[in-house]
Amino acid sequence: MKLEQMPRYPLLCGFTPLQRMENLEQALGCGPLYIKRDDLTPLGLGGNKTRKLEFLLGDALAGGADTLVTVGGVQTNHGRLTAAAAAKAGLACTLVLDGARPEKLSGNLLLDCLLGASLVYTDGRSTSAVIEETLAALRAAGRAPYFIPEGGSNAVGSAGYLAMVPELLAQADSLPVPPARLVCTMGSLGTFAGLWLGARAFGAPFSVTGVAVNPTTGYTREKAAALVNEMSAAYGLDIAAAPQDMDIIYADAAHDYAGPGYNVPDAKTRGAVELLARTEGIFLDPCYTAKSFRGFCDIARELDGGAIFVHTGGTPALWTQEHLDAFAADYWN
């Protein structure tokens, strides 16, 4: 597989845990249920982007880059981990943040500052224009920037989750009941596409379902299939995907997992954070993983067989100002 020939910068320290959630099984009345703890990757408070950044950083260094540049929301988890990866590799980092500078420092923004990232806010301007201006300014200053798209979700970054599937299969091999379903968060498609392709390429016993966390997402099934096919061609796999093959749960009349808006607090999502905390002592985040976890719970109740939830991290979102205020209304006032 051409995947093995790709430059890769080591950011992981072995397998992340695969844990059974027996208390959650009792609470939901179904199972066996497992959680893949990619929130416990060792870099920058952990998260799924670490796997993508191994390949992205390897590609950047192979091309002689000295600065990583990426884009995301003001509280982007991907940006925080990109800044951490840059620090680990001795590179500079600039984050283009799609929004205005908040009045208060909280969540990932504090971590971005601690990591030494330069922060550029779009503040109502075209995101693509700000990106181009930022890259041009860096080049004019004699820097060699390497641009990483939102979420690291291109064929290079998504290889991180294609490469993760053999790890997961090795862990699942000893399970008493083979899991029938794997559920992950679907934000910018890279994690989902890598897992979907990996499940096909390595003969996994489970199908892969993504749960969209943005009710107005532009990351369609068509884009998911296109990314899978791009990866399949890049890594020498004879696997073709069509949009109808992409099992993604989007917001509709029957599914409200994405809540009222991207990173907008809502009571059902906070309830999912509370459920996993009080059954398994594991924290979800209210922007991404708690939303997909709600979908996972509903899927698990309907399954005849085991299921795995991929915890993609995002814990710093718990202490962003908007979510702190919402939790305070529940527990503190």
Short mmCIF file of the C-alpha atoms (twelve columns), coordinates in Angstrom:
data_MODEL
# 
_entry.id   MODEL 
# 
loop_
_atom_site.group_PDB 
_atom_site.id 
_atom_site.type_symbol 
_atom_site.label_atom_id 
_atom_site.label_alt_id 
_atom_site.label_comp_id 
_atom_site.label_asym_id 
_atom_site.label_seq_id 
_atom_site.Cartn_x 
_atom_site.Cartn_y 
_atom_site.Cartn_z 
_atom_site.pdbx_PDB_model_num 
ATOM 1   C CA . MET A 1   0.000   0.000   0.000  1 
ATOM 2   C CA . LYS A 2   1.358   3.436   -0.914 1 
ATOM 3   C CA . LEU A 3   0.201   4.624   2.495  1 
ATOM 4   C CA . GLU A 4   3.276   2.987   4.024  1 
ATOM 5   C CA . GLN A 5   5.565   5.071   1.822  1 
ATOM 6   C CA . MET A 6   4.181   8.434   2.962  1 
ATOM 7   C CA . PRO A 7   6.372   10.691  5.125  1 
ATOM 8   C CA . ARG A 8   5.084   10.611  8.688  1 
ATOM 9   C CA . TYR A 9   6.122   12.587  11.762 1 
ATOM 10  C CA . PRO A 10  5.604   10.529  14.959 1 
ATOM 11  C CA . LEU A 11  3.118   12.134  17.332 1 
ATOM 12  C CA . LEU A 12  1.491   9.026   18.836 1 
ATOM 13  C CA . CYS A 13  2.830   6.729   21.557 1 
ATOM 14  C CA . GLY A 14  1.266   3.393   20.701 1 
ATOM 15  C CA . PHE A 15  -2.404  2.470   20.536 1 
ATOM 16  C CA . THR A 16  -5.084  4.576   22.168 1 
ATOM 17  C CA . PRO A 17  -7.312  2.534   24.514 1 
ATOM 18  C CA . LEU A 18  -10.426 0.638   23.455 1 
ATOM 19  C CA . GLN A 19  -12.621 0.406   26.534 1 
ATOM 20  C CA . ARG A 20  -15.890 -1.332  27.277 1 
ATOM 21  C CA . MET A 21  -18.676 0.852   28.681 1 
ATOM 22  C CA . GLU A 22  -20.571 -1.558  30.934 1 
ATOM 23  C CA . ASN A 23  -22.303 1.125   32.999 1 
ATOM 24  C CA . LEU A 24  -23.563 2.789   29.833 1 
ATOM 25  C CA . GLU A 25  -24.807 -0.604  28.618 1 
ATOM 26  C CA . GLN A 26  -26.909 -0.878  31.771 1 
ATOM 27  C CA . ALA A 27  -28.203 2.673   31.386 1 
ATOM 28  C CA . LEU A 28  -29.229 2.117   27.744 1 
ATOM 29  C CA . GLY A 29  -30.253 -1.522  28.051 1 
ATOM 30  C CA . CYS A 30  -28.080 -2.702  25.158 1 
ATOM 31  C CA . GLY A 31  -24.552 -3.662  24.211 1 
ATOM 32  C CA . PRO A 32  -21.750 -4.583  24.238 1 
ATOM 33  C CA . LEU A 33  -20.586 -0.990  23.796 1 
ATOM 34  C CA . TYR A 34  -17.006 0.227   23.401 1 
ATOM 35  C CA . ILE A 35  -15.232 3.569   23.165 1 
ATOM 36  C CA . LYS A 36  -12.039 4.205   21.209 1 
ATOM 37  C CA . ARG A 37  -10.187 6.835   23.237 1 
ATOM 38  C CA . ASP A 38  -8.639  9.081   20.605 1 
ATOM 39  C CA . ASP A 39  -9.187  11.874  23.110 1 
ATOM 40  C CA . LEU A 40  -6.134  10.393  24.839 1 
ATOM 41  C CA . THR A 41  -3.568  10.973  22.110 1 
ATOM 42  C CA . PRO A 42  -0.494  12.460  23.825 1 
ATOM 43  C CA . LEU A 43  -0.178  15.825  22.063 1 
ATOM 44  C CA . GLY A 44  -1.789  19.095  23.164 1 
ATOM 45  C CA . LEU A 45  -4.607  17.631  25.331 1 
ATOM 46  C CA . GLY A 46  -5.416  15.006  22.700 1 
ATOM 47  C CA . GLY A 47  -7.839  14.492  19.872 1 
ATOM 48  C CA . ASN A 48  -8.348  12.927  16.471 1 
ATOM 49  C CA . LYS A 49  -6.375  15.553  14.547 1 
ATOM 50  C CA . THR A 50  -3.156  14.098  15.970 1 
ATOM 51  C CA . ARG A 51  -3.447  11.115  13.619 1 
ATOM 52  C CA . LYS A 52  -3.988  13.424  10.647 1 
ATOM 53  C CA . LEU A 53  -1.143  15.691  11.661 1 
ATOM 54  C CA . GLU A 54  1.359   12.834  11.623 1 
ATOM 55  C CA . PHE A 55  0.919   12.677  7.853  1 
ATOM 56  C CA . LEU A 56  0.385   16.406  7.274  1 
ATOM 57  C CA . LEU A 57  3.462   17.342  9.275  1 
ATOM 58  C CA . GLY A 58  5.494   14.661  7.518  1 
ATOM 59  C CA . ASP A 59  4.435   16.101  4.164  1 
ATOM 60  C CA . ALA A 60  5.174   19.666  5.295  1 
ATOM 61  C CA . LEU A 61  8.681   18.817  6.491  1 
ATOM 62  C CA . ALA A 62  9.407   16.806  3.347  1 
ATOM 63  C CA . GLY A 63  8.587   19.924  1.333  1 
ATOM 64  C CA . GLY A 64  10.812  22.215  3.393  1 
ATOM 65  C CA . ALA A 65  8.053   24.137  5.196  1 
ATOM 66  C CA . ASP A 66  8.874   26.193  8.282  1 
ATOM 67  C CA . THR A 67  5.362   27.425  9.140  1 
ATOM 68  C CA . LEU A 68  2.054   25.592  9.426  1 
ATOM 69  C CA . VAL A 69  -1.058  27.566  8.485  1 
ATOM 70  C CA . THR A 70  -4.580  26.297  8.970  1 
ATOM 71  C CA . VAL A 71  -8.141  27.538  9.322  1 
ATOM 72  C CA . GLY A 72  -11.113 26.839  11.560 1 
ATOM 73  C CA . GLY A 73  -13.639 28.307  13.932 1 
ATOM 74  C CA . VAL A 74  -12.494 30.622  16.695 1 
ATOM 75  C CA . GLN A 75  -12.396 27.669  19.124 1 
ATOM 76  C CA . THR A 76  -11.009 25.156  16.628 1 
ATOM 77  C CA . ASN A 77  -9.663  21.909  18.118 1 
ATOM 78  C CA . HIS A 78  -7.806  21.259  14.886 1 
ATOM 79  C CA . GLY A 79  -6.061  24.623  15.182 1 
ATOM 80  C CA . ARG A 80  -4.980  23.905  18.749 1 
ATOM 81  C CA . LEU A 81  -3.464  20.567  17.773 1 
ATOM 82  C CA . THR A 82  -1.850  22.035  14.658 1 
ATOM 83  C CA . ALA A 83  -0.160  24.607  16.887 1 
ATOM 84  C CA . ALA A 84  0.944   21.837  19.252 1 
ATOM 85  C CA . ALA A 85  2.328   19.758  16.361 1 
ATOM 86  C CA . ALA A 86  4.193   22.791  15.047 1 
ATOM 87  C CA . ALA A 87  5.735   23.388  18.470 1 
ATOM 88  C CA . LYS A 88  6.759   19.729  18.721 1 
ATOM 89  C CA . ALA A 89  8.454   19.870  15.311 1 
ATOM 90  C CA . GLY A 90  10.074  23.264  15.853 1 
ATOM 91  C CA . LEU A 91  7.913   25.085  13.306 1 
ATOM 92  C CA . ALA A 92  5.948   28.318  13.498 1 
ATOM 93  C CA . CYS A 93  2.149   28.275  13.278 1 
ATOM 94  C CA . THR A 94  -0.512  30.723  12.127 1 
ATOM 95  C CA . LEU A 95  -4.204  30.071  12.709 1 
ATOM 96  C CA . VAL A 96  -6.820  31.798  10.568 1 
ATOM 97  C CA . LEU A 97  -9.883  31.921  12.808 1 
ATOM 98  C CA . ASP A 98  -13.252 32.351  11.141 1 
ATOM 99  C CA . GLY A 99  -14.883 35.000  13.292 1 
ATOM 100 C CA . ALA A 100 -14.207 37.956  15.550 1 
ATOM 101 C CA . ARG A 101 -11.803 38.119  18.476 1 
ATOM 102 C CA . PRO A 102 -13.792 37.277  21.630 1 
ATOM 103 C CA . GLU A 103 -13.813 39.685  24.540 1 
ATOM 104 C CA . LYS A 104 -12.694 36.967  26.949 1 
ATOM 105 C CA . LEU A 105 -9.898  34.418  26.605 1 
ATOM 106 C CA . SER A 106 -11.202 30.880  27.076 1 
ATOM 107 C CA . GLY A 107 -11.037 27.306  25.834 1 
ATOM 108 C CA . ASN A 108 -8.713  26.516  22.948 1 
ATOM 109 C CA . LEU A 109 -7.723  30.165  22.522 1 
ATOM 110 C CA . LEU A 110 -5.782  30.056  25.782 1 
ATOM 111 C CA . LEU A 111 -3.986  26.916  24.595 1 
ATOM 112 C CA . ASP A 112 -3.262  28.509  21.205 1 
ATOM 113 C CA . CYS A 113 -1.601  31.425  22.988 1 
ATOM 114 C CA . LEU A 114 0.415   29.147  25.263 1 
ATOM 115 C CA . LEU A 115 1.619   27.249  22.188 1 
ATOM 116 C CA . GLY A 116 2.816   30.465  20.564 1 
ATOM 117 C CA . ALA A 117 0.491   30.432  17.562 1 
ATOM 118 C CA . SER A 118 -0.162  33.634  15.640 1 
ATOM 119 C CA . LEU A 119 -3.910  34.300  15.507 1 
ATOM 120 C CA . VAL A 120 -5.573  35.989  12.526 1 
ATOM 121 C CA . TYR A 121 -9.332  36.677  12.753 1 
ATOM 122 C CA . THR A 122 -11.478 36.961  9.626  1 
ATOM 123 C CA . ASP A 123 -13.868 39.317  11.446 1 
ATOM 124 C CA . GLY A 124 -16.532 39.229  8.732  1 
ATOM 125 C CA . ARG A 125 -14.168 39.155  5.762  1 
ATOM 126 C CA . SER A 126 -13.972 36.361  3.205  1 
ATOM 127 C CA . THR A 127 -12.183 33.420  4.820  1 
ATOM 128 C CA . SER A 128 -10.475 32.393  1.589  1 
ATOM 129 C CA . ALA A 129 -9.258  35.964  1.033  1 
ATOM 130 C CA . VAL A 130 -7.789  36.159  4.541  1 
ATOM 131 C CA . ILE A 131 -6.055  32.820  4.013  1 
ATOM 132 C CA . GLU A 132 -4.493  33.994  0.758  1 
ATOM 133 C CA . GLU A 133 -3.383  37.278  2.324  1 
ATOM 134 C CA . THR A 134 -1.875  35.428  5.271  1 
ATOM 135 C CA . LEU A 135 0.059   33.015  3.052  1 
ATOM 136 C CA . ALA A 136 1.273   35.876  0.835  1 
ATOM 137 C CA . ALA A 137 2.453   37.880  3.844  1 
ATOM 138 C CA . LEU A 138 4.386   34.909  5.199  1 
ATOM 139 C CA . ARG A 139 6.061   34.279  1.839  1 
ATOM 140 C CA . ALA A 140 6.940   37.977  1.530  1 
ATOM 141 C CA . ALA A 141 8.598   37.748  4.943  1 
ATOM 142 C CA . GLY A 142 10.774  34.901  3.709  1 
ATOM 143 C CA . ARG A 143 8.791   32.089  5.340  1 
ATOM 144 C CA . ALA A 144 7.842   28.777  3.721  1 
ATOM 145 C CA . PRO A 145 4.225   28.152  4.764  1 
ATOM 146 C CA . TYR A 146 2.400   24.839  4.436  1 
ATOM 147 C CA . PHE A 147 -1.389  25.219  4.286  1 
ATOM 148 C CA . ILE A 148 -3.620  22.642  5.956  1 
ATOM 149 C CA . PRO A 149 -7.341  22.781  5.093  1 
ATOM 150 C CA . GLU A 150 -10.102 22.872  7.686  1 
ATOM 151 C CA . GLY A 151 -9.875  19.849  9.953  1 
ATOM 152 C CA . GLY A 152 -6.868  18.520  8.062  1 
ATOM 153 C CA . SER A 153 -9.449  16.809  5.887  1 
ATOM 154 C CA . ASN A 154 -7.680  16.192  2.605  1 
ATOM 155 C CA . ALA A 155 -6.228  12.981  1.179  1 
ATOM 156 C CA . VAL A 156 -2.997  13.461  3.142  1 
ATOM 157 C CA . GLY A 157 -4.545  14.175  6.531  1 
ATOM 158 C CA . SER A 158 -7.355  11.644  6.213  1 
ATOM 159 C CA . ALA A 159 -4.722  8.937   5.814  1 
ATOM 160 C CA . GLY A 160 -4.426  9.121   9.597  1 
ATOM 161 C CA . TYR A 161 -7.748  7.347   9.985  1 
ATOM 162 C CA . LEU A 162 -7.184  4.950   7.127  1 
ATOM 163 C CA . ALA A 163 -4.024  3.928   9.014  1 
ATOM 164 C CA . MET A 164 -5.901  3.698   12.329 1 
ATOM 165 C CA . VAL A 165 -8.211  0.872   11.243 1 
ATOM 166 C CA . PRO A 166 -5.627  -1.947  11.564 1 
ATOM 167 C CA . GLU A 167 -4.930  -0.715  15.114 1 
ATOM 168 C CA . LEU A 168 -8.604  -0.894  15.957 1 
ATOM 169 C CA . LEU A 169 -9.006  -4.315  14.343 1 
ATOM 170 C CA . ALA A 170 -6.115  -5.673  16.387 1 
ATOM 171 C CA . GLN A 171 -7.845  -4.462  19.555 1 
ATOM 172 C CA . ALA A 172 -11.280 -5.717  18.479 1 
ATOM 173 C CA . ASP A 173 -9.957  -9.164  17.583 1 
ATOM 174 C CA . SER A 174 -10.184 -10.291 21.204 1 
ATOM 175 C CA . LEU A 175 -13.701 -8.968  21.828 1 
ATOM 176 C CA . PRO A 176 -16.303 -11.632 22.621 1 
ATOM 177 C CA . VAL A 177 -18.791 -10.122 20.161 1 
ATOM 178 C CA . PRO A 178 -17.504 -8.469  16.946 1 
ATOM 179 C CA . PRO A 179 -18.830 -4.916  16.791 1 
ATOM 180 C CA . ALA A 180 -21.425 -4.364  14.086 1 
ATOM 181 C CA . ARG A 181 -21.143 -0.572  13.894 1 
ATOM 182 C CA . LEU A 182 -18.545 2.130   14.341 1 
ATOM 183 C CA . VAL A 183 -19.862 5.653   14.985 1 
ATOM 184 C CA . CYS A 184 -17.787 8.810   14.651 1 
ATOM 185 C CA . THR A 185 -18.262 12.558  14.584 1 
ATOM 186 C CA . MET A 186 -18.610 14.096  11.110 1 
ATOM 187 C CA . GLY A 187 -17.311 17.647  10.988 1 
ATOM 188 C CA . SER A 188 -15.101 18.171  7.938  1 
ATOM 189 C CA . LEU A 189 -15.295 14.568  6.605  1 
ATOM 190 C CA . GLY A 190 -11.661 13.488  7.038  1 
ATOM 191 C CA . THR A 191 -12.084 11.164  10.029 1 
ATOM 192 C CA . PHE A 192 -15.242 9.619   8.591  1 
ATOM 193 C CA . ALA A 193 -13.756 9.150   5.100  1 
ATOM 194 C CA . GLY A 194 -10.566 7.588   6.453  1 
ATOM 195 C CA . LEU A 195 -12.488 5.174   8.673  1 
ATOM 196 C CA . TRP A 196 -14.960 4.281   5.908  1 
ATOM 197 C CA . LEU A 197 -12.186 3.501   3.445  1 
ATOM 198 C CA . GLY A 198 -10.128 1.705   6.067  1 
ATOM 199 C CA . ALA A 199 -13.055 -0.511  7.043  1 
ATOM 200 C CA . ARG A 200 -13.409 -1.597  3.409  1 
ATOM 201 C CA . ALA A 201 -9.670  -1.915  2.745  1 
ATOM 202 C CA . PHE A 202 -8.913  -4.014  5.820  1 
ATOM 203 C CA . GLY A 203 -12.093 -6.136  5.931  1 
ATOM 204 C CA . ALA A 204 -13.538 -4.736  9.155  1 
ATOM 205 C CA . PRO A 205 -16.578 -6.501  10.638 1 
ATOM 206 C CA . PHE A 206 -18.279 -3.170  11.271 1 
ATOM 207 C CA . SER A 207 -19.883 -0.536  9.085  1 
ATOM 208 C CA . VAL A 208 -19.046 3.123   9.665  1 
ATOM 209 C CA . THR A 209 -21.604 5.817   10.478 1 
ATOM 210 C CA . GLY A 210 -20.860 9.520   10.769 1 
ATOM 211 C CA . VAL A 211 -23.049 11.915  12.741 1 
ATOM 212 C CA . ALA A 212 -23.006 15.508  11.466 1 
ATOM 213 C CA . VAL A 213 -22.467 18.113  14.185 1 
ATOM 214 C CA . ASN A 214 -23.446 21.165  12.157 1 
ATOM 215 C CA . PRO A 215 -27.115 21.483  11.122 1 
ATOM 216 C CA . THR A 216 -26.137 23.601  8.123  1 
ATOM 217 C CA . THR A 217 -23.012 21.702  7.073  1 
ATOM 218 C CA . GLY A 218 -21.856 21.886  3.468  1 
ATOM 219 C CA . TYR A 219 -19.964 18.602  3.788  1 
ATOM 220 C CA . THR A 220 -22.309 16.461  1.734  1 
ATOM 221 C CA . ARG A 221 -22.339 12.757  0.900  1 
ATOM 222 C CA . GLU A 222 -21.091 13.723  -2.555 1 
ATOM 223 C CA . LYS A 223 -18.028 15.397  -1.016 1 
ATOM 224 C CA . ALA A 224 -17.498 12.425  1.288  1 
ATOM 225 C CA . ALA A 225 -17.506 9.987   -1.632 1 
ATOM 226 C CA . ALA A 226 -15.156 12.236  -3.604 1 
ATOM 227 C CA . LEU A 227 -12.668 12.297  -0.722 1 
ATOM 228 C CA . VAL A 228 -12.858 8.513   -0.311 1 
ATOM 229 C CA . ASN A 229 -12.219 8.034   -4.029 1 
ATOM 230 C CA . GLU A 230 -9.315  10.493  -3.996 1 
ATOM 231 C CA . MET A 231 -7.735  8.590   -1.127 1 
ATOM 232 C CA . SER A 232 -8.386  5.221   -2.758 1 
ATOM 233 C CA . ALA A 233 -6.563  6.358   -5.898 1 
ATOM 234 C CA . ALA A 234 -3.726  8.002   -3.963 1 
ATOM 235 C CA . TYR A 235 -3.006  4.905   -1.884 1 
ATOM 236 C CA . GLY A 236 -3.400  2.263   -4.561 1 
ATOM 237 C CA . LEU A 237 -6.707  0.821   -3.371 1 
ATOM 238 C CA . ASP A 238 -9.274  -0.590  -5.761 1 
ATOM 239 C CA . ILE A 239 -12.260 0.719   -3.830 1 
ATOM 240 C CA . ALA A 240 -14.901 3.023   -5.281 1 
ATOM 241 C CA . ALA A 241 -17.493 4.929   -3.273 1 
ATOM 242 C CA . ALA A 242 -20.779 6.511   -4.318 1 
ATOM 243 C CA . PRO A 243 -22.700 9.160   -2.347 1 
ATOM 244 C CA . GLN A 244 -25.394 6.627   -1.431 1 
ATOM 245 C CA . ASP A 245 -22.710 4.483   0.232  1 
ATOM 246 C CA . MET A 246 -21.913 7.236   2.727  1 
ATOM 247 C CA . ASP A 247 -23.776 6.498   5.958  1 
ATOM 248 C CA . ILE A 248 -23.958 9.977   7.458  1 
ATOM 249 C CA . ILE A 249 -26.760 11.157  9.720  1 
ATOM 250 C CA . TYR A 250 -27.571 14.768  8.916  1 
ATOM 251 C CA . ALA A 251 -29.968 17.057  10.771 1 
ATOM 252 C CA . ASP A 252 -33.564 16.520  9.672  1 
ATOM 253 C CA . ALA A 253 -37.016 16.190  11.164 1 
ATOM 254 C CA . ALA A 254 -36.086 12.864  12.788 1 
ATOM 255 C CA . HIS A 255 -32.526 13.682  13.877 1 
ATOM 256 C CA . ASP A 256 -31.665 16.735  15.970 1 
ATOM 257 C CA . TYR A 257 -28.219 15.619  17.122 1 
ATOM 258 C CA . ALA A 258 -26.539 18.668  15.552 1 
ATOM 259 C CA . GLY A 259 -28.534 20.993  17.800 1 
ATOM 260 C CA . PRO A 260 -29.567 24.549  16.899 1 
ATOM 261 C CA . GLY A 261 -26.226 25.534  15.351 1 
ATOM 262 C CA . TYR A 262 -22.501 24.921  15.188 1 
ATOM 263 C CA . ASN A 263 -21.006 25.360  18.670 1 
ATOM 264 C CA . VAL A 264 -24.311 26.707  19.988 1 
ATOM 265 C CA . PRO A 265 -25.119 25.357  23.478 1 
ATOM 266 C CA . ASP A 266 -28.225 23.188  23.832 1 
ATOM 267 C CA . ALA A 267 -29.700 21.157  26.670 1 
ATOM 268 C CA . LYS A 268 -29.799 17.762  24.906 1 
ATOM 269 C CA . THR A 269 -26.105 17.964  24.077 1 
ATOM 270 C CA . ARG A 270 -25.262 18.904  27.663 1 
ATOM 271 C CA . GLY A 271 -27.346 15.920  28.742 1 
ATOM 272 C CA . ALA A 272 -25.144 13.642  26.634 1 
ATOM 273 C CA . VAL A 273 -22.024 15.108  28.287 1 
ATOM 274 C CA . GLU A 274 -23.573 14.375  31.669 1 
ATOM 275 C CA . LEU A 275 -24.626 10.824  30.721 1 
ATOM 276 C CA . LEU A 276 -21.157 9.619   29.764 1 
ATOM 277 C CA . ALA A 277 -19.522 11.462  32.659 1 
ATOM 278 C CA . ARG A 278 -21.863 9.865   35.203 1 
ATOM 279 C CA . THR A 279 -21.745 6.356   33.757 1 
ATOM 280 C CA . GLU A 280 -18.116 5.998   32.650 1 
ATOM 281 C CA . GLY A 281 -16.224 8.994   34.059 1 
ATOM 282 C CA . ILE A 282 -15.375 10.164  30.527 1 
ATOM 283 C CA . PHE A 283 -15.829 13.743  29.353 1 
ATOM 284 C CA . LEU A 284 -17.295 14.651  25.975 1 
ATOM 285 C CA . ASP A 285 -17.288 18.126  24.466 1 
ATOM 286 C CA . PRO A 286 -20.474 20.111  23.706 1 
ATOM 287 C CA . CYS A 287 -19.466 21.149  20.173 1 
ATOM 288 C CA . TYR A 288 -18.628 17.784  18.570 1 
ATOM 289 C CA . THR A 289 -18.465 14.512  20.474 1 
ATOM 290 C CA . ALA A 290 -21.530 14.913  22.681 1 
ATOM 291 C CA . LYS A 291 -23.636 15.414  19.550 1 
ATOM 292 C CA . SER A 292 -22.353 12.290  17.809 1 
ATOM 293 C CA . PHE A 293 -22.581 10.374  21.099 1 
ATOM 294 C CA . ARG A 294 -26.326 11.081  21.194 1 
ATOM 295 C CA . GLY A 295 -26.553 9.498   17.761 1 
ATOM 296 C CA . PHE A 296 -24.429 6.577   18.921 1 
ATOM 297 C CA . CYS A 297 -26.796 5.889   21.832 1 
ATOM 298 C CA . ASP A 298 -29.836 5.773   19.557 1 
ATOM 299 C CA . ILE A 299 -28.029 3.534   17.056 1 
ATOM 300 C CA . ALA A 300 -26.855 1.217   19.849 1 
ATOM 301 C CA . ARG A 301 -30.404 0.740   21.131 1 
ATOM 302 C CA . GLU A 302 -31.505 -0.472  17.700 1 
ATOM 303 C CA . LEU A 303 -28.531 -2.759  16.991 1 
ATOM 304 C CA . ASP A 304 -28.363 -6.513  17.286 1 
ATOM 305 C CA . GLY A 305 -24.667 -6.579  18.144 1 
ATOM 306 C CA . GLY A 306 -21.873 -4.499  19.536 1 
ATOM 307 C CA . ALA A 307 -20.933 -0.924  18.661 1 
ATOM 308 C CA . ILE A 308 -17.865 1.293   18.991 1 
ATOM 309 C CA . PHE A 309 -17.897 5.038   19.556 1 
ATOM 310 C CA . VAL A 310 -14.795 6.930   18.406 1 
ATOM 311 C CA . HIS A 311 -14.059 9.676   20.923 1 
ATOM 312 C CA . THR A 312 -12.338 12.352  18.845 1 
ATOM 313 C CA . GLY A 313 -11.472 14.688  21.731 1 
ATOM 314 C CA . GLY A 314 -12.343 18.366  21.986 1 
ATOM 315 C CA . THR A 315 -12.409 18.581  25.778 1 
ATOM 316 C CA . PRO A 316 -11.293 22.276  25.914 1 
ATOM 317 C CA . ALA A 317 -14.701 23.230  24.504 1 
ATOM 318 C CA . LEU A 318 -16.095 22.528  27.976 1 
ATOM 319 C CA . TRP A 319 -14.467 25.725  29.198 1 
ATOM 320 C CA . THR A 320 -15.234 28.039  26.330 1 
ATOM 321 C CA . GLN A 321 -17.189 31.005  27.592 1 
ATOM 322 C CA . GLU A 322 -20.480 30.218  25.847 1 
ATOM 323 C CA . HIS A 323 -20.581 26.652  27.134 1 
ATOM 324 C CA . LEU A 324 -19.395 27.592  30.619 1 
ATOM 325 C CA . ASP A 325 -22.303 30.014  30.823 1 
ATOM 326 C CA . ALA A 326 -24.733 27.298  29.721 1 
ATOM 327 C CA . PHE A 327 -23.395 24.760  32.223 1 
ATOM 328 C CA . ALA A 328 -23.503 27.376  34.962 1 
ATOM 329 C CA . ALA A 329 -27.224 27.834  34.295 1 
ATOM 330 C CA . ASP A 330 -27.666 24.079  34.874 1 
ATOM 331 C CA . TYR A 331 -25.433 23.553  37.904 1 
ATOM 332 C CA . TRP A 332 -24.322 26.804  39.524 1 
ATOM 333 C CA . ASN A 333 -26.958 29.526  39.557 1 
# 
